[in-house]
Amino acid sequence: MNRNRVLAVGLVVPPAVCGLLALLRDSFDNANAALLLVVVIVAVAASGYRSAGVLAAVSSGVWFDFFLTVPYNRLTIDSRDDIETAILLVVIGVAVSEIAIWGRRQQARASRHRGYLDGVITTSQAVSEGGSTQDLIDRVCAELTVVLGIDGVKFVAGGNRTSAPQLNSDGTVTRGGRVLKVERDGLPTNAEIELPIQHAGRVRGRFLLTAATHIARPDLQQRQVAVALADQVATALIAQPH
């Protein structure tokens, strides 16, 4: 469901629910009505749009006041208990929306990381099956581009060292011996980042990572996955001729 539709649901459903509950005022407690509206807010917030969840919470509070508190059909409340219930409805609704959105984002993040690890496993299988080294390098370049969210990757054979920024085996990124804060500042955009591949302590080549057109902020786990992918090429270079 797109954002506009979710916003519309967050705006329209609370007054509809409150209008129906108004028909049952004598047999339906306001506290239970508030709990039902929280369910509506959670359903809207589960879409992943914060603005829709907040809108549903505010809409629920307004129409709870209008339909279900004395004096009815007016935006005023005489009962202190109803005032507290209306305020708590909005506050809890916003809080629940934030929790629902956080949970959805964590789930999406876990799914992405699982996909990255699947890429490592697939690449490892390609090495064990003895495919072309160049095909493996091309596969790893494509995987690195996706995992790190960068513009592109190329592979250069040989053990020459340069002063370029380095993506190290522990997932840190250094420049001139200084560890960069990638999550905050992103990968360097003014130079290629080297990801060296080693076997038996010897550098066999390096991937040159380009992140020039936008700020890429891969987290530590993504960078460690990138190192694991690159290591597959080191194994293949030892096992197979070019």
C-alpha positions in Angstrom: 0.0 0.0 0.0 1.5 3.4 -1.0 2.0 6.3 1.4 -1.0 8.3 0.4 -3.4 5.4 0.9 -1.9 4.6 4.4 -2.3 8.3 5.3 -5.9 8.2 4.2 -6.5 5.1 6.4 -4.9 6.8 9.4 -7.2 9.8 8.9 -10.5 8.1 8.1 -10.6 4.8 10.1 -10.4 6.3 13.6 -13.5 8.5 13.1 -15.3 5.6 11.5 -14.5 3.3 14.5 -15.4 6.0 17.0 -18.7 6.6 15.2 -19.6 2.9 15.5 -18.5 2.8 19.1 -20.8 5.8 19.8 -23.7 3.6 19.0 -22.6 1.4 21.9 -21.8 4.0 24.5 -24.0 2.4 27.2 -22.4 -1.0 26.9 -18.8 -0.1 25.9 -16.4 1.4 28.3 -14.2 4.3 27.1 -11.0 2.5 28.3 -11.9 -0.4 26.0 -12.6 2.0 23.2 -9.2 3.5 23.6 -7.6 0.1 23.5 -9.4 -0.7 20.3 -8.1 2.6 18.8 -4.6 1.6 19.8 -5.0 -1.5 17.7 -6.0 0.7 14.7 -3.0 2.9 15.3 -0.7 -0.2 15.4 -2.2 -1.5 12.2 -1.5 1.8 10.4 2.0 2.2 11.9 2.9 -1.4 10.8 3.0 0.0 7.2 6.3 1.6 8.1 5.3 5.2 7.6 5.8 7.3 10.8 3.6 10.2 9.6 0.7 7.8 9.0 1.1 6.3 12.5 1.2 9.8 14.2 -1.8 10.9 12.1 -3.7 7.9 13.2 -2.8 8.6 16.9 -3.9 12.3 16.7 -7.0 11.4 14.7 -8.0 8.8 17.3 -7.5 11.3 20.1 -9.7 13.9 18.4 -12.5 11.6 17.5 -12.4 9.8 20.8 -13.1 13.2 22.4 -15.8 14.1 19.8 -17.8 10.9 19.9 -17.2 9.2 23.2 -16.7 11.8 25.9 -19.2 14.1 27.6 -20.4 16.5 26.2 -20.9 14.3 23.1 -20.4 15.6 19.6 -18.2 18.5 20.8 -14.4 18.9 21.1 -14.6 19.4 24.8 -14.2 17.0 27.7 -15.8 17.4 31.2 -14.5 14.3 32.9 -10.9 14.3 34.2 -10.7 10.5 33.6 -11.7 11.0 29.9 -9.1 13.8 29.5 -6.4 11.5 30.8 -7.6 8.7 28.6 -7.6 10.9 25.5 -4.0 12.2 26.3 -2.7 8.7 27.0 -4.4 7.5 23.8 -2.4 9.9 21.7 0.9 9.4 23.7 0.7 5.6 23.6 -0.4 5.7 20.0 2.7 7.7 19.0 5.0 5.5 21.1 3.5 2.3 19.7 3.9 3.7 16.2 7.6 4.3 16.8 8.1 0.8 18.2 6.3 -0.7 15.2 8.3 1.2 12.8 11.6 0.4 14.6 10.6 -3.3 14.5 9.9 -3.2 10.8 13.2 -1.5 10.1 15.1 -4.1 12.2 13.4 -6.9 10.3 14.3 -5.3 7.0 17.9 -4.9 8.1 18.1 -8.5 9.2 16.7 -9.6 5.9 19.3 -7.5 4.0 22.1 -9.0 6.1 20.8 -12.5 5.5 20.9 -11.7 1.8 24.5 -10.6 2.1 25.6 -13.8 3.8 23.7 -15.8 1.2 25.9 -14.0 -1.3 29.1 -15.2 0.5 27.8 -18.7 0.6 26.9 -18.7 -3.1 30.4 -17.3 -4.0 32.1 -19.9 -1.8 30.2 -22.6 -3.7 31.4 -21.1 -7.0 35.0 -21.4 -5.8 34.5 -25.0 -4.7 33.0 -25.9 -8.0 36.1 -24.7 -9.9 34.6 -22.0 -12.2 36.5 -19.4 -14.1 38.5 -17.0 -11.9 37.5 -14.1 -14.0 33.8 -15.0 -13.6 34.3 -15.3 -9.9 36.0 -11.8 -9.8 33.1 -10.3 -11.8 30.6 -12.0 -9.4 32.4 -10.6 -6.3 32.6 -7.1 -7.9 28.9 -7.1 -8.4 28.3 -8.4 -4.8 30.6 -5.8 -3.3 28.8 -3.0 -5.1 25.4 -4.1 -3.6 26.7 -5.0 -0.1 28.5 -1.6 0.3 26.0 0.5 -1.6 28.7 2.1 -3.7 29.1 3.1 -7.4 31.4 0.3 -8.6 34.3 -2.0 -8.0 37.2 -3.2 -10.1 39.9 -5.7 -9.4 43.7 -5.2 -9.8 46.1 -8.1 -9.5 49.5 -7.8 -7.8 50.8 -6.9 -4.4 51.7 -3.2 -4.8 50.7 -1.0 -1.8 49.4 2.6 -2.2 48.5 5.4 0.2 44.8 5.1 -0.7 42.2 4.5 2.0 42.0 0.8 3.1 39.1 -1.5 4.0 40.9 -3.8 6.4 40.3 -7.4 7.3 38.4 -6.5 10.5 36.0 -4.2 8.6 37.5 -0.9 9.7 38.4 1.7 7.1 41.7 3.6 7.6 43.3 6.5 5.8 46.9 7.4 6.6 46.7 5.2 9.7 43.6 6.9 11.0 40.4 4.9 11.5 37.5 6.6 9.7 34.0 6.8 11.2 32.1 5.3 8.3 28.7 5.1 9.9 28.9 8.8 10.6 30.8 10.3 7.7 30.5 7.6 5.1 33.1 6.1 2.8 35.6 8.5 1.2 34.3 10.0 -2.0 37.4 11.7 -3.2 39.5 8.5 -3.6 39.2 4.8 -4.4 39.2 2.6 -1.3 41.4 -0.5 -1.5 40.2 -3.8 -0.3 43.4 -6.0 -0.4 43.1 -9.8 -0.7 45.7 -11.9 1.0 46.7 -15.5 1.2 49.4 -16.9 3.5 50.3 -13.3 4.5 50.9 -12.2 1.0 48.8 -9.6 -0.9 47.5 -11.2 -4.1 45.6 -8.3 -5.5 43.0 -5.6 -4.4 39.5 -4.5 -5.2 39.2 -0.8 -5.8 35.9 0.5 -4.4 34.4 3.7 -5.8 31.9 5.7 -3.8 32.0 9.1 -5.6 28.5 10.1 -6.5 26.8 9.7 -3.0 27.7 9.1 0.6 27.7 5.4 1.3 27.5 4.4 5.0 27.8 0.6 5.2 27.8 -0.7 8.7 30.5 -2.9 10.3 28.7 -6.1 9.4 28.4 -5.1 5.8 32.0 -4.2 5.6 33.0 -7.6 7.2 30.8 -9.4 4.6 32.7 -7.5 1.9 36.0 -8.7 3.3 34.6 -12.3 3.4 33.6 -12.0 -0.3 37.0 -10.7 -1.3 38.7 -13.6 0.5 37.0 -16.0 -1.8 39.0 -14.5 -4.7 42.3 -15.0 -2.8 41.5 -18.7 -2.5 40.6 -19.0 -6.2 43.8 -17.2 -7.3 45.9 -19.7 -5.4 43.9 -22.7 -6.6 43.5 -21.7 -10.3 45.6 -20.2 -13.0 44.4 -16.8 -14.4 
